[in-house]
Amino acid sequence: MRFFNTFNAQILEQFLELMTSDRKLFIKILNLNCYITDELGFDELYLVLHGEKIWPEDHLYLSVKKGRTTVNAEIRNLEPNIHLELELWDYDYFSPNDLLGIFPIFIDEPGGPYTTDMIPNSEKTDKAKYSIMWEIDYE
């Protein structure tokens, strides 16, 4: 019985340490799901956070058609209990790029995967429909 109580105390101590720690979090954006493109056939997309392009890393944009596109972008060094607004942009060759919409994300604790629908920018699109799948973990 004494072993059981010691074991439970150790588990409780570890749990409380995790819950009260100042550990940083990161999110991994797994997929971008396109249900309806803004343009005919393909959209030329990229993701932005706080004014910086985070995806795709090696190109200006990625041509996306209806269906699921693997992203695998990570956003690191995040505090718990914060809100992020991830922006989805459409690259245009001869005119300014268009902000199609935002994905509101609340970062609280490790978990997921979660799915978040895009809130469309009604000034730039009236038909594009996207969602992202993402998860949270400790650094």
C-alpha positions as CSV (number, residue, x, y, z in Angstrom):
1,M,0.0,0.0,0.0
2,R,2.9,2.4,0.8
3,F,4.3,1.9,-2.7
4,F,0.9,2.7,-4.2
5,N,0.7,6.0,-2.2
6,T,4.3,7.0,-3.1
7,F,3.6,6.2,-6.8
8,N,0.4,8.2,-6.8
9,A,2.2,11.1,-5.1
10,Q,4.9,11.0,-7.8
11,I,2.3,11.0,-10.6
12,L,0.4,13.9,-9.0
13,E,3.7,15.9,-8.6
14,Q,4.6,15.4,-12.3
15,F,1.1,16.4,-13.4
16,L,1.1,19.6,-11.3
17,E,4.6,20.4,-12.6
18,L,3.3,20.1,-16.2
19,M,0.2,22.2,-15.5
20,T,2.1,25.0,-13.8
21,S,5.3,25.0,-16.0
22,D,6.3,27.8,-18.3
23,R,7.0,25.4,-21.1
24,K,6.6,26.8,-24.6
25,L,4.3,25.3,-27.1
26,F,4.4,24.9,-30.9
27,I,1.7,24.2,-33.5
28,K,2.1,22.1,-36.5
29,I,-0.1,22.9,-39.5
30,L,-0.7,19.5,-41.0
31,N,-3.0,20.1,-44.0
32,L,-4.8,22.7,-46.0
33,N,-8.2,21.5,-47.2
34,C,-9.7,23.2,-50.2
35,Y,-13.4,22.8,-50.7
36,I,-13.9,25.6,-53.3
37,T,-11.1,27.5,-55.0
38,D,-11.4,31.3,-55.5
39,E,-10.2,31.1,-59.1
40,L,-10.9,28.6,-61.8
41,G,-9.1,25.3,-61.2
42,F,-6.2,26.4,-58.9
43,D,-5.4,29.1,-56.3
44,E,-1.8,30.2,-55.8
45,L,-1.6,30.2,-52.1
46,Y,0.7,31.0,-49.2
47,L,0.3,31.4,-45.4
48,V,1.3,34.4,-43.3
49,L,1.6,35.0,-39.6
50,H,2.4,38.4,-38.1
51,G,3.3,39.8,-41.6
52,E,5.8,36.9,-42.4
53,K,5.2,34.2,-44.9
54,I,5.5,30.8,-43.2
55,W,4.5,28.5,-46.0
56,P,5.5,27.3,-48.6
57,E,9.1,27.7,-47.5
58,D,10.9,27.3,-50.8
59,H,8.5,29.0,-53.2
60,L,6.5,32.2,-53.5
61,Y,3.2,30.2,-53.5
62,L,1.8,26.7,-54.0
63,S,-0.8,26.0,-56.7
64,V,-3.7,24.4,-54.8
65,K,-6.7,22.6,-56.3
66,K,-9.8,21.2,-54.6
67,G,-8.8,18.5,-52.0
68,R,-6.1,18.1,-49.3
69,T,-2.6,19.6,-49.5
70,T,0.1,18.7,-47.0
71,V,1.6,21.7,-45.3
72,N,3.7,20.5,-42.3
73,A,4.6,24.1,-41.2
74,E,5.6,24.7,-37.6
75,I,5.1,27.8,-35.5
76,R,7.4,27.6,-32.4
77,N,8.0,29.4,-29.1
78,L,4.4,30.0,-28.3
79,E,3.0,30.9,-24.9
80,P,-0.1,29.1,-23.7
81,N,-3.5,30.8,-23.9
82,I,-2.9,33.0,-26.9
83,H,-4.9,33.6,-30.1
84,L,-3.3,33.6,-33.5
85,E,-4.7,34.7,-36.8
86,L,-3.1,32.8,-39.6
87,E,-3.7,34.5,-43.0
88,L,-4.3,32.7,-46.3
89,W,-3.2,34.8,-49.3
90,D,-3.6,34.3,-53.0
91,Y,-0.6,35.3,-55.1
92,D,-1.4,37.4,-58.2
93,Y,1.1,38.0,-61.0
94,F,-0.1,41.4,-62.3
95,S,-2.0,42.9,-59.4
96,P,-1.7,43.1,-55.6
97,N,-2.0,39.7,-53.8
98,D,-5.4,39.0,-52.2
99,L,-6.0,38.2,-48.5
100,L,-8.6,35.4,-48.9
101,G,-9.2,35.0,-45.2
102,I,-8.0,34.1,-41.7
103,F,-7.8,31.0,-39.6
104,P,-8.4,31.9,-35.9
105,I,-6.4,29.6,-33.7
106,F,-6.4,29.4,-29.9
107,I,-3.3,27.9,-28.3
108,D,-3.9,26.4,-24.9
109,E,-2.4,22.9,-24.3
110,P,-1.1,20.0,-26.3
111,G,-3.7,18.2,-28.3
112,G,-5.3,17.7,-31.7
113,P,-5.5,17.3,-34.5
114,Y,-8.0,20.2,-34.8
115,T,-9.7,21.6,-37.8
116,T,-10.4,25.3,-38.3
117,D,-12.4,26.9,-41.1
118,M,-11.3,30.0,-42.8
119,I,-13.2,33.2,-42.1
120,P,-13.3,34.7,-45.6
121,N,-12.3,38.2,-46.4
122,S,-15.6,39.4,-48.1
123,E,-13.8,42.2,-49.9
124,K,-11.7,39.7,-51.9
125,T,-13.6,36.5,-52.2
126,D,-17.2,35.4,-52.0
127,K,-16.7,31.7,-52.8
128,A,-13.3,30.4,-51.6
129,K,-13.7,27.8,-48.8
130,Y,-10.7,26.4,-46.9
131,S,-9.9,24.8,-43.6
132,I,-6.6,23.8,-41.9
133,M,-5.8,20.8,-39.7
134,W,-3.3,21.5,-37.0
135,E,-2.1,20.2,-33.6
136,I,-0.3,21.6,-30.5
137,D,2.6,20.1,-28.6
138,Y,5.3,21.1,-26.2
139,E,8.7,22.4,-27.5
